[in-house]
């Protein structure tokens, strides 16, 4: 049964803004370098988030690239083409190349499409006719169809910004996708399948009427006092039958979601999709959370699951795939690390009310016993698992809980890459790359409280963590410090283990982790008298120019230096921070002002509160002296009774240079 396809667009009042969604641009980054990556990352993370927890099997996803005939699909796009043409002309009255491209697409006898289906998931639940059901549980259908930038998800989920669906719009040359969903009737919902078409284009004028850019292919009826509501078709006929017969959708009424993206680009192939799955989700597969099947345009098929993952990577490796060379040892490490019998070195817990710091808490975190255990694994060329406790404190409800991350290490015999890999609940966070590149490791973040915190710190593309996202900012005590702490965990664990072995063997980890030893400083050359070759001051010529007249000492005169030097010195910390130490007895306190260095002007004047704030972000540890006040980007410090001052401040962004100005209190 085919439908009489009528696309519905809302009419706009005269004062409504002329707009177009550009949300697909949020997914264009260096790490999401292809359309395949955008589609795969968004599709898989949504499906994993929708896992039916009553089913023990992993989430199963099927991608299929196919070709459809124009004669089979004309009824689906009949009333849509005029709106698409009007939207192009709204931006360029003459149409230009965009209109030419659109008209070419319209005349194609055949076009390529992508079908995406998930199983062992819940499907899009909720009342399909209800247009106002915000803030209700189990109501994914409302958020998928009727909202932009809103979602039922939290940071604990892999994707939670409510705009990822626009990757499908971005992948379609006609900015359109169709979906079909089945639901479990035991949850109080009609089983379906429900089906609908969605288009997101520009606002436009057609036949004298101004329309919104968002349009829908669906049924129209009443809901409560609303006389005309657009909602998904609710029967097995209509669009659901077309999706099955034309686009190869295999779902009948099973819970889950099937998506069809028509008019896809030539670059979106089955091979590229499969490689993207391997690249972005091999850890989710290794964890037993996911299995994937990809069907190519010629019917060729690739599958990926926990049972064949290593053999697939080995096959790719034989074909010279550079990514497989990096991922194979990582997958082997993860499979070893998730084994219940895997022994872990568990680091100590830090004080709950202080900002975390690797630099200032060696004994509390590591100590000699743990250091020795870590060095023992490395010396024995063994895999190493380290569990790092993480304290989560939400400011708004005073919720406090201990969570953890797992850092797994493997030696040089297991691979060549030195960049740590970070996976939050199976999703690779691909642009977290602390410097320097010192260890070969993988960081697994699977415990719910810390996955929620870091999820809140991710942007829409889920590729990095930042304390400046709207959902994260101000929500967690010491939040920025914990982000930095977790990012730096691989290199700092090894550094602390090394520091506990200074008196034994400084080269113990050199072969395994290739951490370069600092060069031996050259001895300072003693100044000599040019005429006689004697050390200055020369006993033969007693050159007065080389002797300090006030003190009679050889130059440089220690007494002069001491009299002229500042009372303090500032040194940089590797993990993003600084230390201030008194050089001599201090009589007065100091004010320290800090900012990120900015070549566009005065860094201190350009400081903004969203950079950092001492009220709740960077850590301050006073070893000698006292902290009078911390506010904004400044600290007020005083020396102790002996005139000594020593203070460290950490937790800044290690990728940005700091500008530190110290001024004496007058």
N, C-alpha and C positions, 0 to 999 in steps of 0.2 A: 504493500500500500504506500503510495507516495502522497505528499502533502501539497496543498496549495500554499507555497511559501510566501508569507507576507512579513517583511521586516518592519518593525515598529520603532519609530524615533519620536522622542518627546518634542513637542513644540516649545520654543523658547520665547519668553517675554522680551520686549524691546530693549530693556536695560540689562539683560543677562550678558555675561562676559563671553567674548569670542575666544575659545580655548581649545587645546588639543592635548591629550595625554602624552607626556614624554617619559613615562615611567620606565619604559624599556631601556632608556639610556643609563639607568642606575646599574644595570647589569653588565655594562661594557667596561671592563677593567683589564689590566695586564694579565691577571690570573684567570679571568673568564674570557679567554681570548677568542673564542669561536661561538657561533650560534649553537653548535652541538653542546658545548659546555653550559651555556645559559639554559638550554632546554633540559639537559640531563640533571643539572644541579637543582633546578626548581622542581622538576617532576618527582625526582626520587625523594627529596627532602619532604615534600608534601605528603607523599605516600607513606614514608616512614612515620611521620607524625600522626597519620590516620590509622596506624596499626590497630587491628582488632585484638585487644589484649586477651580475649577468650580463646584465641587460636594460637597454638604453640608454633606452627610453621612460620617461616620468615615471610615478610612481605614479598610478593612476586610481582614483577613489572615486565610488561611486554611493549617493546617499541617496534613499529613496522613502518617502513618507507614503501609507498606504493604509488600507482598512477591511476587516475580516474578519467573517464571519458566525458567530454562536454555534454554529449547527448543524454548522459545519465544524471547529470547534475544541474542542468539548466533551471529546473524548477526550484532549486535551493537558492540560487543567486538572482533570480529574475528581478525582484523589486529592489535588490541591494545595489545593483550597478548604477542606477541613476543617482543614488545618494553618494556613492563613492566618487562619481564624476563631479558632482556638485561640490563635494568637499575639496577636491583638487582645485577646481576653479575658484573656490573661496579664497585660496591662498595665492593663486595666480590666475587672473581672469582669462589669460590667453591659453591656459593649460600647460604649455611648455612640455618638456620631456616627461614629466610625471603623468600627464594626461595621455601622452603617446604610449607610455609603458602600460597604463591601465587599459587602454583600448586594445593593445596587443594581447594582454592577458585574457581579455574578454573573448577574443576570437580564437584562442588556442583550442585545438581539438582534444588536447589531453593536458593535464597538469599533475604535478607531483604533490603528494600529501604525506603527513606523518600522523600515525595513530599511536596513542600512548594509553596503556591500560594498567590498572593495579588491582591486585586481588589479596585476600586476607586483610582487607581494610574495612572501614566503617561506611564508606560512601559519604555523600553530602546529605547530612540529616537536617530535618526541620520541615516546617509547613511550607510547601512550594508556593502557596498563594499569598502568604503573609508578607507584606512589603515593609513592615516596621518592627520586626522582631529583634531589635538590638539587645545586647546584654543578656542573652539566654544561652544556657548550656546546650550542647549538641545541636547547634544550629548553623553548621558550616554552609548550607545552601544559601542562607541569607547573605553571609559575608562574601561568598564567592560571586554571587550574581548582583547584589544590590549595593555594595560598598567599594570604596577605594581607600587604601591606606589603613583599613581597620581589619582586625582579625580576632578570632577567639583564642589564638595561641598566646603563649608566654615565651620568655626567653629560654625556657627549658626545651621548647620545641626547636627543631632545626631551622624552620622558616616561620616567621611570625609577623611580618610587616604588612600582610594583606594586599601586596601589590605584585607579588611574584607571577600572578596569572598573566600579567602583561608581557611576559616573555613569549607567550604563545601568540599574542597580537603582533609582537615585534618579528616573529619568525614567519608570519604570513604576509605575502605581498599584497593581500587585500585586507589586512588588519582584522582577520576574522578567525574564530574557532567555534567548533561545536562540542558539546559535552553530553554525555549520557551517564546517569548514575543509578545504581541499585542500592537499596538500604535493607537492613534487617528489620522485618516487621515486628520482631520481638521487642524492639526499642520503642514501639508506639508509632512508627512511621509506615506510610504506604510503601510497599516494596519497590514499586516502580516497574520497569525503568522510567525515569524522568529524563527528558531530553530538551535541549535548547541551543540556539545559536547566539553568539555574542560578537559584536563588532565595535571597535573603538577608533573612530576617525575624527576629523575636525568638525566643528560646528559649520553649518552650511545652509544655503538658501536653495530650495527646490520648489518650483512653481509658485514663487511668491511667499512661501512659508519658511520661516527660520527654524532650523532643527538643532537639537543637541547632537554631539558627535557620537554618543553611545547609542547603539541600536540592538534590538533583540529579535530573534526568530522564535516565536513561542505562541502560546495560546493567550486569548484575551477573555476576561470574565470579571465578575464582581467579587469583592471581598469585604464583608461587613458593610460599612457605609460608603466604601469606595466603589463607584460604578464601573470603573474600567482599570483592571490590573493586568499587567503582562506577566506571565508565569510559564514555567516549563510545561511541555506536553506531558500528560500523565498516563499514557497508554503505550502498549507495545507497538502500535502502528505509528503513523506520523514519522517524525524525524528519527526515532529509534530504529525503525526498519531500514531507513535509508543509510544510517550509520553502519548497520550490519551488512547490508547487501552491497553497498557501494564502496565503503571505506574499510571493510574487513574487520570491523569490531567483533570480537568474539564473545563479549558479555551478553547474557540474556537478562537475568534478574539478580545475579549474584551481587552482594554488597561490594561497593567500590566505585571507581570513576574511570570512564573512558573518554579520551579527548581526541579530536580530529583537528589538525591544523592544515588547511588547504593552501595551495599555491606556495609551497616552500621553495627556497633557493636551491640551486644545484649543489652547493657546498654541504648541505645537510644530508649526508649519506649514512647508510647503515654502518659502514666501517668507522666513520668519524664518531657516531653515537656510541658504538661499542668501546672504542678507545677512550672516550670521555667517561664512560661508566667505570672502566678499569682505573683511570687516572684519579677520579674523584671519590669513588666509593669502594675501592678494594678492601679497605678496613671494615666497612659496614658488612661486606660479604664475608670477610674472615671472622667477624664477630657473630655470624649466623643470623644477622638481622635482615638480610636481603638476598634475593636471587633475581637474575635478569635474563631475558631472552630478547635478542634483536633480530629482526627479519629484514633482509635487504630487498631492494626493488626487484631483483631477479629471483627471489625466493630463497637466497642463501641465508643461513641461520647461524647465529653465535649465541652461546649460553654462558652464564657465569654464576657459579654458586660456591658454597664453602667447600664442596667436594672436589671441584675441578679448578679452583682458583690458581693453585700453584702450577698446575700443568699448563693452563692458559698463559700464564706469565712466562713459563719456560719456553713455550712455543713462540711467543712474541720475541723473546730474547734471541732465539735462533735466527729470527728474521732481522736482527739488528736493531730492535726497538730500544732506544736509549732509556725511555721511561721504565720499561720492564726491568732493565738492569738495576734501576734504583728501587723499584717497588717490590721485587721478589724477596730480597733479604728483609725488607720491612714487614711484609706479610708473614714470613716465617717467624720473625721476632714477635709480632702481635699474637700469632697462634700459640706461641710458647708462653707469652706473658699473660694470656687470659685463662690458661690452664689452672684449675683450682689448686693443683699441687705446686705451682710456681712459688718459690720462696722469695720474699721481698725484704729489702732493707727499708724499714719504716723510720722516717726522720722524726725528730721530736717536734712537739707543738710549740708555737711561739706564743708570747703573752697575748691574751685576747684583746686587750685595750690599746695595743700599740700597733703602729704601722709595721708591716713585715719588712725585713731587710736581710738579704743574704750576707751582706758585708759585716753586720754588727752582731750576728748571733751564731757564731761557729759552734760553740759548746752546746748551746741549746738545741740547734738543729742537728748537728752531726756528731761531734765528739770523736774521740779516738777509736772507740769500738766500731762505730758505723763506718768511719773512714777506712779502717783496716779491712772490714768486710767488702767494701766497694773495691778497694785496691786488690783484694784477693781474687775477686771475680775477673778483673781486668788482667791481672798477672796470669791467671789460668786460662785466658782466652775464652771466658764463658760469657753467655748472655747475662745481663744484669737488669733487675727490676727494682725500682726505688719508688716507694709510696710517699707522697708529700702531703701532709695535712694542710688544709686550707680553712680558715675561719670566715664564715659568712655571717654578716650582721646587717640586717635591713633596718634602716633608720626609722622608717615610718611606723612600723609596728613592733620595734625593738626585738624582732626575732633573731636569735643567735643560734648557730649550729656549726658543728665541725663537719667538713666534707674532705675530699681528697682528690688528687690527680695521681696518675701512675706514669713514671718516666722510664722507658725501656731503652737500654743501650746495647749496641752490638759493635764488635771490634772490626778492624780493617779487613779481616778475612771474610767478612759477611757482606761487604759492599764497598762502594767508593764515595757515595755522597756524604758530605759533611753537614748539610743543612738539616736541622731538626724538622720533623713533620708533626703537625698538630691536628688532632681529630677530636671534635666535640660530638660525642654520641654518634660516631661513624662518619660524620661530614668533615671533609678536610677543610681546615681554615688556612687557605693557601698562601696568604701574604704575611703571615707571622714569621718573620725572619730576623731573629736577634743577631747582632754582630758582636764579636767576630764569630766566624764559622769554626767552632772548636770541637764539636762532638757529632757522632753519628747516632741518632736517637729518634724515638717517636714518643710523643706525649699523648696519652689517652685520657680524655675527660669524659667520664661516663656516669659519675655520681650525680644524682639529680640536683642538689643545691648549687653545686659549682657550675653545672651545665646551664642552669637558669641564669646565674649571674653573668657568665660569659656570653650567653645568648643575648642578654640585654645590652651587652657592649658591642654587638655586631651591627654593621650597617645592613642595607637591604640585600647586598650581594653575599653576605656571610663569608668574607674573606679575611677579616682582621678584627681585632678588638680595640676599642677606644673608649676612654672614660667620658667622651663628649657626646655620645648618643643621647637622644632625648629620654629613652627608657632607663638609661643607666645613671645619668648625672644626678647626684644628690640622693640616690637610693641606697647606696651601700657605704658603711663606715670603712674608711681606708680603701675604697674601691679601686682607685687608680693605682695604689701601691700593690694591691693584689694582682692586678693585670700585669704590671711590670714584673712582679715576683714570679708569676707563672710562666711568662714569656722567657724569662732568663733561667728557668729551672735546669735545663740540660747542662748548660755551660757552668752554672754555679755549683751544681752537685759535684762535678769533676774538679772544679777549682778548690772547693772545700776539702775534698778527699786528698788532693795533692798537698794542701797546706798542712794537713795533719801528718804528712810524711817528709817534712823538710829535713829532719835530722837523720832520715834513713836512706832513701834513694830518690833523688829528685828526678830521675829518668824513668821511674816505674811505669808511668802512663804514656811515655813519649811515643813508643811504637804503636800502641793501640789507638791512640786518639790524635797523634800528630799535633800536639800542642807545643809550639816552638818555645825553646828556652830563651829568656831575655839575653841579649848580647852582653858580654863582659865589658864594663866601662873602661875606657882607656885611662891609664894613670895620668894625672895632671903633671905637666912639665914644669919643673922649678925654674923660675926666672934667674938668669945669670948675667953677670957683668960682661958687656960686649968687649971691653978692653982687656980684661984679665981672665974671663971665663969662670970667675968665682960666683957662688951663690950670692944673691943680693941680700942685705947690703954688702958690697965688696969691701973686704978688710984692707985692700991695697989702696983703692981710690976714695973710699968713703964718700961716694957720690951723694951729695945732699939731696939731689932730686929724687933719689930712691929711698929716702928716709923721711918719715913723718916728723915734721918740725915740732908740733905741739907735744908729741909723746916719745919721739926718738926711736920708734919702732920701724922695722923694714916695711915698705909699702907692698901690698895693701895692709894698712894698719888695723889690727883687730879691734882696737879701742874706737877708732873712727867709724868702722863699719857698725859696731854695736850701737854707737851713739846715733847713727843716721838711719839704721834699718827700721822698718815698721815693727810695731809691737806684735804683729801677727802675720801669718802666711796662709794662703788659700791653695788647696790642692784638689784636683778633680778625682772623682770616684768612677770606676769603670761602669758601674751599673746605673749611672744616671744620678749624679749628686756631687757633693763637695764636702770638704772638711776644713775647718778653721782651727789653727793651733797657735798659741802664743809663742813668739820668738824670745821674749824676755818678759820681765815683770810688767804687767799692765796695771795702770792706776785707774783707768776709767773703762766703762763699757763701750760697746759698739752697736751700731744699727746695720744690719745686713739686708740688702735689697737684692732680689733675684728676679730674673726674667729669662725667657728664651731669646737667644741672640737673634737679632733682626737687622739685616743689611739695609733695610729701607729707612732706618732712622734710629732714634734712641730706643734701645730695647726696653728700658724701664718705663718710658712713656708709652710704649706700645703694648705693655703687659695688659692682659684682659683676664678677668676672673675665671673664664672658661679654660684658660691655659692651665692653671692650677691655683689653689688657694690654701694657705697654711692653716686655715680654720679646720680643714678636714682631709687634706690630701698628703703632701710630702711629709716623710718621717723626720723627726728631729730627735737626736740623742745627744744629751749634754753629758760628757764624761768629767770635765772639770769646769767649774764656774756655774752659772745659773741662767735660766731662761726667764726673762722678765715679761716678754709679751711676744705673741706671734699673731699676725694679722695680714690678710691679703697676701702680698708677696714679700713681706718683710719680717725680720726677727730682731728683737732687742735682747742683747746678751750682756752679762756682767761677769768679770773674772771672780775667781774664788778668793779666799782670804790671803793666799800667797801670791796673788797677781797672775794666776794661771788660767788659761781658757782653752778648752778643747770641745768642739761641737761638730757633729756630722749631720748632714741632711741628705736623704735619699728619696727615691720614688719618683723622680722626674722621668720624662720620656728619654730613654737612652739614645734615641736616634736624633735628638736635637741638642745643639750646643747651648750651654748655660752662660749667662752673663751675670757675674756676682760682683757687687760693689759693697765694700766695707768702709764705714765712716765712724770715726771716734765721736762719742757723745761729749759735747762741750758744755 
